[in-house]
Amino acid sequence: MRNGTRTRGSRIVGTLLVIWLIIGALAAYQRGYFSRTNTNCAGIGTTLVTIVAGPLNYAGINPKIECPQVPQPSK
């Protein structure tokens, strides 16, 4: 019986995780993150963090990522 409980619990957690990520993807879509043509480190990072934040986006969380400037090679 114990294995059945673990399996059911795993299924519930897995289902909740999928729902969480779907809500995050919906928030990223509503903010227009998937329609941008200019992709860079900050844009991709912000999109991923928005998806992972899931329902927290609707609680006023607006995650943004800023990438540091990469040093240019000397001439």
Legacy VTK file of the C-alpha trace (Angstrom):
# vtk DataFile Version 3.0
C-alpha trace
ASCII
DATASET POLYDATA
POINTS 75 float
0.000 0.000 0.000
2.824 2.365 0.716
4.006 2.344 -2.910
0.501 3.237 -4.070
0.528 6.294 -1.821
3.845 7.478 -3.220
2.656 7.042 -6.768
-0.541 8.966 -6.121
1.390 11.726 -4.339
3.885 11.922 -7.190
1.060 12.218 -9.686
-0.537 15.027 -7.719
2.749 16.920 -7.422
3.491 16.379 -11.114
0.042 17.593 -12.119
0.362 20.683 -9.926
3.789 21.430 -11.413
2.451 21.200 -14.965
-0.480 23.487 -14.091
1.959 25.939 -12.414
4.140 26.084 -15.548
1.126 26.446 -17.869
-0.043 29.446 -15.842
3.479 30.913 -16.072
3.561 30.377 -19.831
0.174 32.089 -20.094
1.539 35.083 -18.164
4.586 35.258 -20.473
2.297 35.064 -23.502
0.061 37.848 -22.178
3.120 40.050 -21.675
4.185 39.436 -25.282
7.435 37.647 -24.452
6.936 34.990 -27.154
6.325 37.466 -29.980
9.597 39.374 -29.661
12.007 39.028 -32.545
14.975 40.552 -30.721
16.152 37.714 -28.496
19.053 38.239 -26.170
20.207 37.040 -22.770
17.890 39.372 -20.844
14.825 38.603 -22.942
15.228 34.855 -22.723
16.019 35.025 -19.007
12.978 37.177 -18.274
10.726 34.812 -20.221
12.040 31.748 -18.371
11.764 33.382 -14.948
8.217 34.501 -15.740
7.258 30.932 -16.655
8.877 29.485 -13.518
7.222 32.123 -11.299
3.874 30.767 -12.518
0.830 32.083 -10.630
2.985 34.542 -8.671
2.901 36.701 -11.807
-0.768 37.399 -11.158
0.034 38.441 -7.580
2.032 41.418 -8.875
5.441 39.774 -9.268
7.077 40.997 -12.479
10.450 39.247 -12.730
13.042 40.797 -15.027
16.571 39.671 -15.809
19.384 41.998 -16.775
22.550 40.549 -18.217
25.914 42.133 -17.505
27.841 43.762 -20.308
30.261 41.318 -21.861
33.757 42.767 -22.264
34.774 43.293 -25.861
38.120 41.998 -27.143
40.907 44.533 -27.491
41.722 45.824 -30.956
LINES 1 76
75 0 1 2 3 4 5 6 7 8 9 10 11 12 13 14 15 16 17 18 19 20 21 22 23 24 25 26 27 28 29 30 31 32 33 34 35 36 37 38 39 40 41 42 43 44 45 46 47 48 49 50 51 52 53 54 55 56 57 58 59 60 61 62 63 64 65 66 67 68 69 70 71 72 73 74
